[in-house]
Each structure stands twice: as C-alpha cells, then as structure tokens.
C-alpha cells in the first residue's frame, strides 16, 4: 500500500540563505504521507513513533516541486513500518526569468527514510 503527495515548496518553506529548505520540512511531509497510509489501512491517523534511518541526499529550494511517497512495508499487531522517499521533479530556473522552471529529465531523490507508526490500539495504551 502506498500514498503519494505532490506539492510546490514556497518561499515560506525556505529556512536558509538562497531559498534552501530545511530537512525538517521533508520529514513533516513524510509524516503527512504516513498519516494518509494509516487512515487508509486502519481508519485512524495513528501516531508516528520513530525513524530507523534518514538520509538527506540532495537540497531542496523554494520553488521546487517535490513528490513524497510512503509505502507500508510491514504490519505488526500494533505497529506499521513505512518506507519513505522524496523526489524533486521540477526546479525553478531564475537564470532565465523569475517565473521560469524546468521539468527534470529524471526526478532527483532528495531524501529517504524508514520509520515506524503505531496503531489506534497502541495509542490508547499510552
């Protein structure tokens, strides 16, 4: 089972000089995708518990279009293991004009992660 989000990062997402977006924004998007997966699977948002691994592989900037994919890879009695990947597929081209952009020939993987979410039953025990 998979969930996919696609969005454009705005100037509000930029945290550093040069319009650079911090990695926490991507992790937030991973959480949103996991929430959709849990709603589809369990009828409840559940809770995100932990990341096993996170790899930041390329930068994101304001104006980039990003696709975030979450895939349910294992199901326990009260937990769900989820694999995440974020890819940049459109980038702005300020060298051409303020509104120019290009669709990348191949999406660029910007982040990968694996995490665990807990189900509604596990939430109630907390």
NUMI-625018 format. One record per residue (C-alpha): residue in one letter; chain; x, y, z. Coordinates in Angstrom, 2 decimals. Layout:
NUMI-625018
<r type="A" mol="A" px="X" py="Y" pz="Z"/>
...
end
This chain:
NUMI-625018
<r type="X" mol="A" px="0.00" py="0.00" pz="0.00"/>
<r type="X" mol="A" px="1.33" py="3.46" pz="-0.94"/>
<r type="X" mol="A" px="0.42" py="7.11" pz="-0.50"/>
<r type="X" mol="A" px="1.86" py="9.92" pz="-2.61"/>
<r type="X" mol="A" px="1.85" py="13.68" pz="-2.02"/>
<r type="X" mol="A" px="2.93" py="16.25" pz="-4.61"/>
<r type="X" mol="A" px="3.43" py="19.91" pz="-3.87"/>
<r type="X" mol="A" px="5.44" py="23.01" pz="-4.63"/>
<r type="X" mol="A" px="7.70" py="24.38" pz="-1.92"/>
<r type="X" mol="A" px="7.14" py="28.09" pz="-1.35"/>
<r type="X" mol="A" px="9.21" py="30.96" pz="-0.05"/>
<r type="X" mol="A" px="7.60" py="30.25" pz="3.36"/>
<r type="X" mol="A" px="9.29" py="26.83" pz="3.32"/>
<r type="X" mol="A" px="12.75" py="28.35" pz="2.83"/>
<r type="X" mol="A" px="14.73" py="28.45" pz="6.06"/>
<r type="X" mol="A" px="18.27" py="29.27" pz="4.96"/>
<r type="X" mol="A" px="20.00" py="31.64" pz="2.57"/>
<r type="X" mol="A" px="19.48" py="31.07" pz="-1.12"/>
<r type="X" mol="A" px="15.96" py="29.77" pz="-0.56"/>
<r type="X" mol="A" px="17.22" py="26.49" pz="0.90"/>
<r type="X" mol="A" px="14.51" py="24.38" pz="2.57"/>
<r type="X" mol="A" px="15.50" py="22.56" pz="5.75"/>
<r type="X" mol="A" px="15.22" py="18.80" pz="6.10"/>
<r type="X" mol="A" px="12.58" py="19.10" pz="8.81"/>
<r type="X" mol="A" px="10.10" py="20.21" pz="6.14"/>
<r type="X" mol="A" px="10.64" py="16.92" pz="4.28"/>
<r type="X" mol="A" px="10.19" py="14.92" pz="7.49"/>
<r type="X" mol="A" px="6.90" py="16.75" pz="8.08"/>
<r type="X" mol="A" px="5.76" py="15.71" pz="4.61"/>
<r type="X" mol="A" px="6.75" py="12.12" pz="5.39"/>
<r type="X" mol="A" px="4.52" py="12.34" pz="8.48"/>
<r type="X" mol="A" px="1.61" py="13.57" pz="6.35"/>
<r type="X" mol="A" px="2.04" py="10.69" pz="3.91"/>
<r type="X" mol="A" px="2.23" py="8.19" pz="6.79"/>
<r type="X" mol="A" px="-0.98" py="9.66" pz="8.21"/>
<r type="X" mol="A" px="-2.77" py="9.01" pz="4.92"/>
<r type="X" mol="A" px="-1.47" py="5.42" pz="4.87"/>
<r type="X" mol="A" px="-2.69" py="4.76" pz="8.40"/>
<r type="X" mol="A" px="-6.11" py="6.24" pz="7.69"/>
<r type="X" mol="A" px="-6.43" py="4.05" pz="4.59"/>
<r type="X" mol="A" px="-5.19" py="0.95" pz="6.46"/>
<r type="X" mol="A" px="-6.67" py="1.40" pz="9.95"/>
<r type="X" mol="A" px="-9.28" py="4.18" pz="9.69"/>
<r type="X" mol="A" px="-7.27" py="6.28" pz="12.14"/>
<r type="X" mol="A" px="-4.25" py="8.59" pz="11.93"/>
<r type="X" mol="A" px="-2.26" py="6.59" pz="14.45"/>
<r type="X" mol="A" px="0.98" py="8.09" pz="15.78"/>
<r type="X" mol="A" px="4.43" py="8.34" pz="14.29"/>
<r type="X" mol="A" px="6.81" py="6.69" pz="16.73"/>
<r type="X" mol="A" px="10.38" py="6.72" pz="15.40"/>
<r type="X" mol="A" px="12.68" py="6.84" pz="12.40"/>
<r type="X" mol="A" px="15.10" py="3.94" pz="11.93"/>
<r type="X" mol="A" px="17.05" py="5.84" pz="9.31"/>
<r type="X" mol="A" px="17.01" py="9.16" pz="7.48"/>
<r type="X" mol="A" px="19.26" py="10.09" pz="4.55"/>
<r type="X" mol="A" px="19.31" py="13.61" pz="3.13"/>
<r type="X" mol="A" px="20.70" py="13.18" pz="-0.38"/>
<r type="X" mol="A" px="20.16" py="16.49" pz="-2.24"/>
<r type="X" mol="A" px="19.00" py="20.02" pz="-1.39"/>
<r type="X" mol="A" px="15.51" py="21.45" pz="-1.88"/>
<r type="X" mol="A" px="14.83" py="25.11" pz="-2.61"/>
<r type="X" mol="A" px="11.79" py="27.37" pz="-2.65"/>
<r type="X" mol="A" px="10.02" py="26.85" pz="-5.97"/>
<r type="X" mol="A" px="10.93" py="23.16" pz="-6.28"/>
<r type="X" mol="A" px="8.13" py="20.68" pz="-6.88"/>
<r type="X" mol="A" px="8.50" py="17.58" pz="-4.72"/>
<r type="X" mol="A" px="6.81" py="14.19" pz="-4.68"/>
<r type="X" mol="A" px="6.73" py="12.30" pz="-1.39"/>
<r type="X" mol="A" px="5.94" py="8.61" pz="-1.35"/>
<r type="X" mol="A" px="5.19" py="6.47" pz="1.70"/>
<r type="X" mol="A" px="4.98" py="2.71" pz="1.36"/>
<r type="X" mol="A" px="3.72" py="0.31" pz="4.02"/>
<r type="X" mol="A" px="6.37" py="-2.43" pz="4.11"/>
<r type="X" mol="A" px="5.49" py="-4.39" pz="7.28"/>
<r type="X" mol="A" px="2.45" py="-4.73" pz="9.51"/>
<r type="X" mol="A" px="2.67" py="-5.81" pz="13.14"/>
<r type="X" mol="A" px="-0.07" py="-6.26" pz="15.70"/>
<r type="X" mol="A" px="0.17" py="-2.61" pz="16.82"/>
<r type="X" mol="A" px="2.82" py="-1.15" pz="14.52"/>
<r type="X" mol="A" px="3.33" py="-0.27" pz="10.88"/>
<r type="X" mol="A" px="6.76" py="0.00" pz="9.23"/>
<r type="X" mol="A" px="6.87" py="2.62" pz="6.47"/>
<r type="X" mol="A" px="9.50" py="3.38" pz="3.82"/>
<r type="X" mol="A" px="9.67" py="6.97" pz="2.54"/>
<r type="X" mol="A" px="11.20" py="8.68" pz="-0.46"/>
<r type="X" mol="A" px="11.08" py="12.34" pz="-1.54"/>
<r type="X" mol="A" px="11.92" py="13.31" pz="-5.12"/>
<r type="X" mol="A" px="12.33" py="16.72" pz="-6.76"/>
<r type="X" mol="A" px="10.77" py="16.71" pz="-10.24"/>
<r type="X" mol="A" px="10.54" py="20.40" pz="-11.21"/>
<r type="X" mol="A" px="13.09" py="23.12" pz="-10.39"/>
<r type="X" mol="A" px="12.91" py="26.89" pz="-10.86"/>
<r type="X" mol="A" px="15.18" py="28.50" pz="-13.46"/>
<r type="X" mol="A" px="15.84" py="32.02" pz="-12.12"/>
<r type="X" mol="A" px="18.72" py="32.31" pz="-14.60"/>
<r type="X" mol="A" px="16.10" py="32.50" pz="-17.37"/>
<r type="X" mol="A" px="13.38" py="34.56" pz="-15.64"/>
<r type="X" mol="A" px="11.61" py="34.95" pz="-12.29"/>
<r type="X" mol="A" px="8.86" py="32.54" pz="-13.37"/>
<r type="X" mol="A" px="10.82" py="30.02" pz="-15.47"/>
<r type="X" mol="A" px="11.05" py="26.38" pz="-14.37"/>
<r type="X" mol="A" px="12.01" py="23.06" pz="-15.89"/>
<r type="X" mol="A" px="10.69" py="19.54" pz="-15.58"/>
<r type="X" mol="A" px="13.71" py="17.41" pz="-14.74"/>
<r type="X" mol="A" px="14.54" py="14.60" pz="-17.17"/>
<r type="X" mol="A" px="14.80" py="12.29" pz="-14.16"/>
<r type="X" mol="A" px="13.47" py="13.10" pz="-10.68"/>
<r type="X" mol="A" px="16.21" py="13.69" pz="-8.09"/>
<r type="X" mol="A" px="15.89" py="11.69" pz="-4.86"/>
<r type="X" mol="A" px="16.35" py="14.23" pz="-2.08"/>
<r type="X" mol="A" px="15.59" py="12.12" pz="0.99"/>
<r type="X" mol="A" px="14.96" py="8.51" pz="2.03"/>
<r type="X" mol="A" px="13.79" py="7.25" pz="5.40"/>
<r type="X" mol="A" px="12.29" py="4.28" pz="7.22"/>
<r type="X" mol="A" px="10.00" py="4.75" pz="10.21"/>
<r type="X" mol="A" px="7.50" py="3.10" pz="12.50"/>
<r type="X" mol="A" px="3.97" py="4.19" pz="13.29"/>
<r type="X" mol="A" px="1.66" py="2.81" pz="15.96"/>
<r type="X" mol="A" px="-1.98" py="1.88" pz="15.51"/>
<r type="X" mol="A" px="-5.06" py="3.23" pz="17.32"/>
<r type="X" mol="A" px="-4.92" py="0.30" pz="19.80"/>
<r type="X" mol="A" px="-1.34" py="1.19" pz="20.73"/>
<r type="X" mol="A" px="-2.27" py="4.88" pz="21.09"/>
<r type="X" mol="A" px="-4.92" py="4.04" pz="23.71"/>
<r type="X" mol="A" px="-2.40" py="2.20" pz="25.88"/>
<r type="X" mol="A" px="-0.14" py="5.24" pz="26.16"/>
end
